[in-house]
């Protein structure tokens, strides 16, 4: 049981590092979204590992995480569509902090 939990945590760390690498190296918003989703899914994997120790707490964490992930995904897709309509580009270089114009 503990060995399975440790392998899930190791896999979650690997998925998190892949997602972080994708986010750092992304040049457009779609890749950025994919990297963020990978990082968020690593949280799900750690919650699955939590099932070994506290199943009810893990269920609550997973339920809240799924709802938050769906809301975050919808918000990001909406933002990407809005940026694409305004700038005709989804490159991250064209977006500045705070909505400044380039």
N, CA, C and O atoms as CSV, one atom per row, in Angstrom:
chain,resi,resn,atom,element,x,y,z
A,1,UNK,N,N,0.812,-1.200,0.000
A,1,UNK,CA,C,0.000,0.000,0.000
A,1,UNK,C,C,0.856,1.265,0.000
A,1,UNK,O,O,0.626,2.176,-0.795
A,2,UNK,N,N,1.829,1.316,0.883
A,2,UNK,CA,C,2.664,2.511,0.963
A,2,UNK,C,C,3.531,2.639,-0.280
A,2,UNK,O,O,3.790,3.748,-0.749
A,3,UNK,N,N,3.982,1.506,-0.817
A,3,UNK,CA,C,4.780,1.543,-2.041
A,3,UNK,C,C,3.991,2.088,-3.218
A,3,UNK,O,O,4.528,2.824,-4.047
A,4,UNK,N,N,2.710,1.725,-3.292
A,4,UNK,CA,C,1.858,2.252,-4.359
A,4,UNK,C,C,1.652,3.754,-4.202
A,4,UNK,O,O,1.652,4.496,-5.185
A,5,UNK,N,N,1.477,4.197,-2.958
A,5,UNK,CA,C,1.297,5.628,-2.713
A,5,UNK,C,C,2.558,6.402,-3.084
A,5,UNK,O,O,2.480,7.488,-3.658
A,6,UNK,N,N,3.707,5.845,-2.757
A,6,UNK,CA,C,4.962,6.518,-3.101
A,6,UNK,C,C,5.174,6.570,-4.610
A,6,UNK,O,O,5.684,7.561,-5.132
A,7,UNK,N,N,4.785,5.511,-5.311
A,7,UNK,CA,C,4.932,5.543,-6.768
A,7,UNK,C,C,3.971,6.558,-7.392
A,7,UNK,O,O,4.312,7.198,-8.387
A,8,UNK,N,N,2.771,6.710,-6.817
A,8,UNK,CA,C,1.845,7.737,-7.307
A,8,UNK,C,C,2.387,9.144,-7.058
A,8,UNK,O,O,2.249,10.028,-7.904
A,9,UNK,N,N,2.999,9.344,-5.905
A,9,UNK,CA,C,3.576,10.655,-5.606
A,9,UNK,C,C,4.756,10.937,-6.524
A,9,UNK,O,O,4.926,12.067,-6.981
A,10,UNK,N,N,5.574,9.921,-6.799
A,10,UNK,CA,C,6.692,10.102,-7.732
A,10,UNK,C,C,6.177,10.427,-9.134
A,10,UNK,O,O,6.745,11.271,-9.827
A,11,UNK,N,N,5.111,9.762,-9.545
A,11,UNK,CA,C,4.508,10.061,-10.845
A,11,UNK,C,C,3.937,11.478,-10.868
A,11,UNK,O,O,4.055,12.182,-11.871
A,12,UNK,N,N,3.320,11.892,-9.766
A,12,UNK,CA,C,2.778,13.253,-9.684
A,12,UNK,C,C,3.886,14.294,-9.783
A,12,UNK,O,O,3.711,15.330,-10.424
A,13,UNK,N,N,5.020,14.025,-9.155
A,13,UNK,CA,C,6.152,14.951,-9.248
A,13,UNK,C,C,6.663,15.010,-10.679
A,13,UNK,O,O,7.025,16.082,-11.164
A,14,UNK,N,N,6.697,13.873,-11.357
A,14,UNK,CA,C,7.131,13.847,-12.754
A,14,UNK,C,C,6.167,14.635,-13.645
A,14,UNK,O,O,6.602,15.414,-14.494
A,15,UNK,N,N,4.867,14.434,-13.455
A,15,UNK,CA,C,3.865,15.165,-14.243
A,15,UNK,C,C,3.949,16.664,-13.945
A,15,UNK,O,O,3.824,17.486,-14.853
A,16,UNK,N,N,4.161,17.018,-12.676
A,16,UNK,CA,C,4.308,18.421,-12.303
A,16,UNK,C,C,5.520,19.049,-12.975
A,16,UNK,O,O,5.446,20.178,-13.462
A,17,UNK,N,N,6.631,18.326,-13.004
A,17,UNK,CA,C,7.835,18.883,-13.632
A,17,UNK,C,C,7.671,19.012,-15.146
A,17,UNK,O,O,8.168,19.969,-15.740
A,18,UNK,N,N,6.983,18.067,-15.770
A,18,UNK,CA,C,6.709,18.182,-17.212
A,18,UNK,C,C,5.812,19.390,-17.477
A,18,UNK,O,O,6.060,20.156,-18.407
A,19,UNK,N,N,4.777,19.560,-16.666
A,19,UNK,CA,C,3.890,20.710,-16.824
A,19,UNK,C,C,4.613,22.029,-16.614
A,19,UNK,O,O,4.373,22.993,-17.342
A,20,UNK,N,N,5.494,22.079,-15.627
A,20,UNK,CA,C,6.263,23.295,-15.379
A,20,UNK,C,C,7.190,23.609,-16.545
A,20,UNK,O,O,7.340,24.769,-16.928
A,21,UNK,N,N,7.811,22.580,-17.107
A,21,UNK,CA,C,8.676,22.773,-18.269
A,21,UNK,C,C,7.880,23.300,-19.460
A,21,UNK,O,O,8.343,24.185,-20.180
A,22,UNK,N,N,6.692,22.758,-19.662
A,22,UNK,CA,C,5.846,23.224,-20.768
A,22,UNK,C,C,5.445,24.682,-20.554
A,22,UNK,O,O,5.460,25.471,-21.499
A,23,UNK,N,N,5.085,25.048,-19.321
A,23,UNK,CA,C,4.678,26.429,-19.036
A,23,UNK,C,C,5.839,27.392,-19.254
A,23,UNK,O,O,5.655,28.463,-19.832
A,24,UNK,N,N,7.019,27.024,-18.800
A,24,UNK,CA,C,8.182,27.904,-18.946
A,24,UNK,C,C,8.548,28.093,-20.410
A,24,UNK,O,O,8.928,29.193,-20.812
A,25,UNK,N,N,8.442,27.046,-21.210
A,25,UNK,CA,C,8.857,27.109,-22.613
A,25,UNK,C,C,7.730,27.420,-23.588
A,25,UNK,O,O,7.952,27.401,-24.799
A,26,UNK,N,N,6.533,27.705,-23.099
A,26,UNK,CA,C,5.404,27.925,-24.014
A,26,UNK,C,C,5.526,29.274,-24.705
A,26,UNK,O,O,5.915,30.275,-24.104
A,27,UNK,N,N,5.180,29.267,-25.987
A,27,UNK,CA,C,5.200,30.488,-26.776
A,27,UNK,C,C,3.786,30.928,-27.167
A,27,UNK,O,O,3.597,32.024,-27.695
A,28,UNK,N,N,2.804,30.075,-26.907
A,28,UNK,CA,C,1.425,30.469,-27.173
A,28,UNK,C,C,0.539,30.019,-26.017
A,28,UNK,O,O,0.949,29.239,-25.157
A,29,UNK,N,N,-0.676,30.531,-26.025
A,29,UNK,CA,C,-1.571,30.303,-24.893
A,29,UNK,C,C,-2.083,28.871,-24.807
A,29,UNK,O,O,-2.413,28.404,-23.717
A,30,UNK,N,N,-2.157,28.171,-25.923
A,30,UNK,CA,C,-2.634,26.787,-25.897
A,30,UNK,C,C,-1.633,25.904,-25.154
A,30,UNK,O,O,-2.021,25.092,-24.313
A,31,UNK,N,N,-0.363,26.062,-25.460
A,31,UNK,CA,C,0.663,25.287,-24.747
A,31,UNK,C,C,0.702,25.662,-23.270
A,31,UNK,O,O,0.916,24.809,-22.408
A,32,UNK,N,N,0.496,26.932,-22.989
A,32,UNK,CA,C,0.446,27.374,-21.605
A,32,UNK,C,C,-0.711,26.700,-20.871
A,32,UNK,O,O,-0.555,26.265,-19.730
A,33,UNK,N,N,-1.860,26.614,-21.515
A,33,UNK,CA,C,-3.024,25.958,-20.927
A,33,UNK,C,C,-2.757,24.471,-20.697
A,33,UNK,O,O,-3.129,23.929,-19.656
A,34,UNK,N,N,-2.123,23.818,-21.652
A,34,UNK,CA,C,-1.808,22.397,-21.502
A,34,UNK,C,C,-0.859,22.187,-20.325
A,34,UNK,O,O,-1.047,21.262,-19.535
A,35,UNK,N,N,0.152,23.035,-20.206
A,35,UNK,CA,C,1.088,22.927,-19.090
A,35,UNK,C,C,0.415,23.146,-17.749
A,35,UNK,O,O,0.698,22.433,-16.786
A,36,UNK,N,N,-0.477,24.129,-17.678
A,36,UNK,CA,C,-1.201,24.373,-16.433
A,36,UNK,C,C,-2.105,23.203,-16.072
A,36,UNK,O,O,-2.233,22.851,-14.899
A,37,UNK,N,N,-2.725,22.607,-17.066
A,37,UNK,CA,C,-3.579,21.445,-16.801
A,37,UNK,C,C,-2.751,20.251,-16.327
A,37,UNK,O,O,-3.191,19.498,-15.459
A,38,UNK,N,N,-1.565,20.076,-16.889
A,38,UNK,CA,C,-0.689,19.005,-16.407
A,38,UNK,C,C,-0.312,19.234,-14.947
A,38,UNK,O,O,-0.308,18.302,-14.144
A,39,UNK,N,N,0.001,20.471,-14.617
A,39,UNK,CA,C,0.353,20.776,-13.231
A,39,UNK,C,C,-0.839,20.551,-12.301
A,39,UNK,O,O,-0.677,20.058,-11.185
A,40,UNK,N,N,-2.021,20.909,-12.759
A,40,UNK,CA,C,-3.209,20.722,-11.932
A,40,UNK,C,C,-3.539,19.238,-11.781
A,40,UNK,O,O,-3.998,18.813,-10.720
A,41,UNK,N,N,-3.312,18.453,-12.825
A,41,UNK,CA,C,-3.585,17.019,-12.743
A,41,UNK,C,C,-2.609,16.297,-11.824
A,41,UNK,O,O,-2.925,15.222,-11.314
A,42,UNK,N,N,-1.442,16.864,-11.606
A,42,UNK,CA,C,-0.536,16.251,-10.634
A,42,UNK,C,C,-1.117,16.341,-9.224
A,42,UNK,O,O,-0.822,15.502,-8.372
A,43,UNK,N,N,-1.943,17.359,-8.981
A,43,UNK,CA,C,-2.635,17.458,-7.693
A,43,UNK,C,C,-3.615,16.302,-7.536
A,43,UNK,O,O,-3.757,15.752,-6.444
A,44,UNK,N,N,-4.293,15.932,-8.624
A,44,UNK,CA,C,-5.203,14.789,-8.570
A,44,UNK,C,C,-4.458,13.506,-8.215
A,44,UNK,O,O,-4.954,12.689,-7.438
A,45,UNK,N,N,-3.287,13.333,-8.776
A,45,UNK,CA,C,-2.512,12.124,-8.482
A,45,UNK,C,C,-2.100,12.062,-7.014
A,45,UNK,O,O,-2.127,10.989,-6.411
A,46,UNK,N,N,-1.724,13.188,-6.440
A,46,UNK,CA,C,-1.378,13.171,-5.016
A,46,UNK,C,C,-2.612,12.920,-4.157
A,46,UNK,O,O,-2.510,12.318,-3.089
A,47,UNK,N,N,-3.773,13.375,-4.612
A,47,UNK,CA,C,-5.004,13.104,-3.867
A,47,UNK,C,C,-5.351,11.622,-3.921
A,47,UNK,O,O,-5.868,11.069,-2.950
A,48,UNK,N,N,-5.071,10.978,-5.045
A,48,UNK,CA,C,-5.298,9.534,-5.142
A,48,UNK,C,C,-4.381,8.801,-4.171
A,48,UNK,O,O,-4.784,7.812,-3.560
A,49,UNK,N,N,-3.154,9.282,-4.027
A,49,UNK,CA,C,-2.244,8.672,-3.053
A,49,UNK,C,C,-2.745,8.890,-1.631
A,49,UNK,O,O,-2.454,8.087,-0.745
A,50,UNK,N,N,-3.489,9.961,-1.403
A,50,UNK,CA,C,-4.044,10.232,-0.082
A,50,UNK,C,C,-5.150,9.240,0.283
A,50,UNK,O,O,-5.442,9.051,1.463
A,51,UNK,N,N,-5.768,8.604,-0.721
A,51,UNK,CA,C,-6.807,7.609,-0.458
A,51,UNK,C,C,-6.306,6.465,0.417
A,51,UNK,O,O,-7.088,5.853,1.145
A,52,UNK,N,N,-5.031,6.178,0.354
A,52,UNK,CA,C,-4.468,5.089,1.157
A,52,UNK,C,C,-4.594,5.408,2.641
A,52,UNK,O,O,-4.851,4.517,3.451
A,53,UNK,N,N,-4.415,6.671,2.998
A,53,UNK,CA,C,-4.381,7.048,4.407
A,53,UNK,C,C,-5.716,7.581,4.920
A,53,UNK,O,O,-6.151,7.196,6.005
A,54,UNK,N,N,-6.371,8.453,4.166
A,54,UNK,CA,C,-7.623,9.068,4.602
A,54,UNK,C,C,-8.593,9.131,3.428
A,54,UNK,O,O,-8.617,10.127,2.705
A,55,UNK,N,N,-9.392,8.086,3.226
A,55,UNK,CA,C,-10.235,8.039,2.031
A,55,UNK,C,C,-11.294,9.143,1.958
A,55,UNK,O,O,-11.547,9.669,0.874
A,56,UNK,N,N,-11.913,9.504,3.070
A,56,UNK,CA,C,-12.969,10.521,3.023
A,56,UNK,C,C,-12.396,11.907,2.725
A,56,UNK,O,O,-12.964,12.668,1.942
A,57,UNK,N,N,-11.281,12.219,3.350
A,57,UNK,CA,C,-10.629,13.497,3.080
A,57,UNK,C,C,-10.165,13.568,1.631
A,57,UNK,O,O,-10.292,14.610,0.987
A,58,UNK,N,N,-9.635,12.481,1.123
A,58,UNK,CA,C,-9.176,12.453,-0.267
A,58,UNK,C,C,-10.345,12.634,-1.227
A,58,UNK,O,O,-10.207,13.313,-2.245
A,59,UNK,N,N,-11.491,12.037,-0.919
A,59,UNK,CA,C,-12.664,12.207,-1.777
A,59,UNK,C,C,-13.098,13.670,-1.832
A,59,UNK,O,O,-13.427,14.185,-2.901
A,60,UNK,N,N,-13.099,14.332,-0.684
A,60,UNK,CA,C,-13.480,15.742,-0.641
A,60,UNK,C,C,-12.486,16.592,-1.429
A,60,UNK,O,O,-12.882,17.490,-2.172
A,61,UNK,N,N,-11.195,16.306,-1.265
A,61,UNK,CA,C,-10.162,17.057,-1.990
A,61,UNK,C,C,-10.317,16.862,-3.494
A,61,UNK,O,O,-10.214,17.821,-4.259
A,62,UNK,N,N,-10.562,15.626,-3.921
A,62,UNK,CA,C,-10.722,15.357,-5.354
A,62,UNK,C,C,-11.984,16.029,-5.894
A,62,UNK,O,O,-11.958,16.590,-6.989
A,63,UNK,N,N,-13.073,15.981,-5.152
A,63,UNK,CA,C,-14.317,16.612,-5.618
A,63,UNK,C,C,-14.144,18.120,-5.782
A,63,UNK,O,O,-14.567,18.689,-6.788
A,64,UNK,N,N,-13.531,18.760,-4.806
A,64,UNK,CA,C,-13.288,20.203,-4.902
A,64,UNK,C,C,-12.318,20.512,-6.032
A,64,UNK,O,O,-12.490,21.500,-6.746
A,65,UNK,N,N,-11.301,19.676,-6.201
A,65,UNK,CA,C,-10.312,19.899,-7.260
A,65,UNK,C,C,-10.924,19.758,-8.649
A,65,UNK,O,O,-10.586,20.519,-9.555
A,66,UNK,N,N,-11.815,18.799,-8.821
A,66,UNK,CA,C,-12.459,18.616,-10.125
A,66,UNK,C,C,-13.333,19.821,-10.465
A,66,UNK,O,O,-13.328,20.294,-11.602
A,67,UNK,N,N,-14.072,20.308,-9.496
A,67,UNK,CA,C,-14.916,21.486,-9.729
A,67,UNK,C,C,-14.055,22.708,-10.040
A,67,UNK,O,O,-14.358,23.467,-10.961
A,68,UNK,N,N,-12.987,22.896,-9.272
A,68,UNK,CA,C,-12.096,24.035,-9.520
A,68,UNK,C,C,-11.394,23.908,-10.865
A,68,UNK,O,O,-11.195,24.905,-11.559
A,69,UNK,N,N,-11.020,22.693,-11.234
A,69,UNK,CA,C,-10.351,22.479,-12.518
A,69,UNK,C,C,-11.283,22.792,-13.679
A,69,UNK,O,O,-10.864,23.396,-14.666
A,70,UNK,N,N,-12.526,22.391,-13.569
A,70,UNK,CA,C,-13.485,22.684,-14.641
A,70,UNK,C,C,-13.711,24.185,-14.775
A,70,UNK,O,O,-13.759,24.710,-15.888
A,71,UNK,N,N,-13.848,24.873,-13.655
A,71,UNK,CA,C,-14.045,26.325,-13.699
A,71,UNK,C,C,-12.813,27.030,-14.252
A,71,UNK,O,O,-12.930,27.974,-15.033
A,72,UNK,N,N,-11.642,26.573,-13.849
A,72,UNK,CA,C,-10.391,27.166,-14.336
A,72,UNK,C,C,-10.223,26.934,-15.829
A,72,UNK,O,O,-9.779,27.825,-16.553
A,73,UNK,N,N,-10.571,25.751,-16.288
A,73,UNK,CA,C,-10.440,25.424,-17.708
A,73,UNK,C,C,-11.373,26.292,-18.551
A,73,UNK,O,O,-10.976,26.800,-19.600
A,74,UNK,N,N,-12.600,26.457,-18.096
A,74,UNK,CA,C,-13.558,27.293,-18.828
A,74,UNK,C,C,-13.087,28.746,-18.866
A,74,UNK,O,O,-13.191,29.408,-19.898
A,75,UNK,N,N,-12.569,29.240,-17.739
A,75,UNK,CA,C,-12.079,30.623,-17.702
A,75,UNK,C,C,-10.893,30.818,-18.635
A,75,UNK,O,O,-10.809,31.836,-19.322
A,76,UNK,N,N,-9.981,29.864,-18.669
A,76,UNK,CA,C,-8.814,29.992,-19.540
A,76,UNK,C,C,-9.187,29.895,-21.015
A,76,UNK,O,O,-8.654,30.639,-21.837
A,77,UNK,N,N,-10.086,28.996,-21.354
A,77,UNK,CA,C,-10.525,28.898,-22.749
A,77,UNK,C,C,-11.216,30.192,-23.178
A,77,UNK,O,O,-11.006,30.671,-24.292
A,78,UNK,N,N,-12.037,30.755,-22.295
A,78,UNK,CA,C,-12.695,32.026,-22.599
A,78,UNK,C,C,-11.670,33.136,-22.795
A,78,UNK,O,O,-11.804,33.952,-23.707
A,79,UNK,N,N,-10.649,33.170,-21.946
A,79,UNK,CA,C,-9.603,34.187,-22.080
A,79,UNK,C,C,-8.827,34.014,-23.377
A,79,UNK,O,O,-8.497,35.000,-24.034
A,80,UNK,N,N,-8.534,32.782,-23.752
A,80,UNK,CA,C,-7.804,32.529,-24.998
A,80,UNK,C,C,-8.636,32.965,-26.199
A,80,UNK,O,O,-8.108,33.580,-27.125
A,81,UNK,N,N,-9.922,32.655,-26.194
A,81,UNK,CA,C,-10.793,33.066,-27.303
A,81,UNK,C,C,-10.874,34.588,-27.384
A,81,UNK,O,O,-10.847,35.157,-28.475
A,82,UNK,N,N,-10.972,35.246,-26.230
A,82,UNK,CA,C,-11.034,36.707,-26.217
A,82,UNK,C,C,-9.746,37.328,-26.750
A,82,UNK,O,O,-9.789,38.265,-27.546
A,83,UNK,N,N,-8.606,36.807,-26.313
A,83,UNK,CA,C,-7.318,37.329,-26.793
A,83,UNK,C,C,-7.180,37.092,-28.287
A,83,UNK,O,O,-6.690,37.959,-29.010
A,84,UNK,N,N,-7.604,35.936,-28.754
A,84,UNK,CA,C,-7.508,35.642,-30.184
A,84,UNK,C,C,-8.387,36.585,-31.006
A,84,UNK,O,O,-7.988,37.020,-32.086
A,85,UNK,N,N,-9.561,36.897,-30.509
A,85,UNK,CA,C,-10.448,37.816,-31.235
A,85,UNK,C,C,-9.907,39.242,-31.241
A,85,UNK,O,O,-10.067,39.961,-32.227
A,86,UNK,N,N,-9.271,39.653,-30.150
A,86,UNK,CA,C,-8.774,41.025,-30.065
A,86,UNK,C,C,-7.471,41.222,-30.829
A,86,UNK,O,O,-7.298,42.234,-31.509
A,87,UNK,N,N,-6.559,40.271,-30.723
A,87,UNK,CA,C,-5.217,40.454,-31.276
A,87,UNK,C,C,-4.936,39.609,-32.507
A,87,UNK,O,O,-3.923,39.811,-33.177
A,88,UNK,N,N,-5.811,38.671,-32.813
A,88,UNK,CA,C,-5.604,37.734,-33.925
A,88,UNK,C,C,-4.321,36.929,-33.750
A,88,UNK,O,O,-3.702,36.513,-34.729
A,89,UNK,N,N,-3.928,36.715,-32.503
A,89,UNK,CA,C,-2.731,35.943,-32.195
A,89,UNK,C,C,-2.865,35.409,-30.775
A,89,UNK,O,O,-3.438,36.068,-29.908
A,90,UNK,N,N,-2.334,34.211,-30.543
A,90,UNK,CA,C,-2.347,33.660,-29.192
A,90,UNK,C,C,-0.934,33.494,-28.654
A,90,UNK,O,O,-0.705,32.714,-27.730
A,91,UNK,N,N,0.013,34.226,-29.230
A,91,UNK,CA,C,1.381,34.178,-28.730
A,91,UNK,C,C,1.468,34.911,-27.399
A,91,UNK,O,O,0.809,35.930,-27.193
A,92,UNK,N,N,2.285,34.382,-26.502
A,92,UNK,CA,C,2.414,34.996,-25.185
A,92,UNK,C,C,3.212,36.284,-25.224
A,92,UNK,O,O,3.111,37.093,-24.302
A,93,UNK,N,N,4.000,36.496,-26.265
A,93,UNK,CA,C,4.782,37.733,-26.360
A,93,UNK,C,C,3.902,38.956,-26.570
A,93,UNK,O,O,4.287,40.068,-26.208
A,94,UNK,N,N,2.732,38.762,-27.147
A,94,UNK,CA,C,1.858,39.904,-27.426
A,94,UNK,C,C,1.032,40.321,-26.220
A,94,UNK,O,O,0.298,41.307,-26.287
A,95,UNK,N,N,1.139,39.590,-25.124
A,95,UNK,CA,C,0.345,39.882,-23.932
A,95,UNK,C,C,1.275,40.409,-22.848
A,95,UNK,O,O,2.269,39.769,-22.506
A,96,UNK,N,N,0.948,41.568,-22.318
A,96,UNK,CA,C,1.738,42.174,-21.261
A,96,UNK,C,C,0.961,42.113,-19.958
A,96,UNK,O,O,-0.237,41.828,-19.957
A,97,UNK,N,N,1.634,42.377,-18.857
A,97,UNK,CA,C,1.009,42.309,-17.541
A,97,UNK,C,C,-0.032,43.407,-17.379
A,97,UNK,O,O,0.181,44.541,-17.809
A,98,UNK,N,N,-1.130,43.075,-16.771
A,98,UNK,CA,C,-2.155,44.053,-16.466
A,98,UNK,C,C,-2.947,44.542,-17.650
A,98,UNK,O,O,-3.661,45.539,-17.541
A,99,UNK,N,N,-2.842,43.869,-18.784
A,99,UNK,CA,C,-3.601,44.270,-19.954
A,99,UNK,C,C,-3.012,45.450,-20.699
A,99,UNK,O,O,-3.709,46.085,-21.490
A,100,UNK,N,N,-1.731,45.763,-20.463
A,100,UNK,CA,C,-1.081,46.863,-21.183
A,100,UNK,C,C,-1.055,46.570,-22.668
A,100,UNK,O,O,-1.062,45.411,-23.083
A,101,UNK,N,N,-1.027,47.592,-23.442
A,101,UNK,CA,C,-0.965,47.444,-24.900
A,101,UNK,C,C,0.480,47.481,-25.353
A,101,UNK,O,O,1.289,48.258,-24.845
A,102,UNK,N,N,0.792,46.629,-26.315
A,102,UNK,CA,C,2.164,46.621,-26.839
A,102,UNK,C,C,2.276,47.445,-28.098
A,102,UNK,O,O,3.359,47.549,-28.675
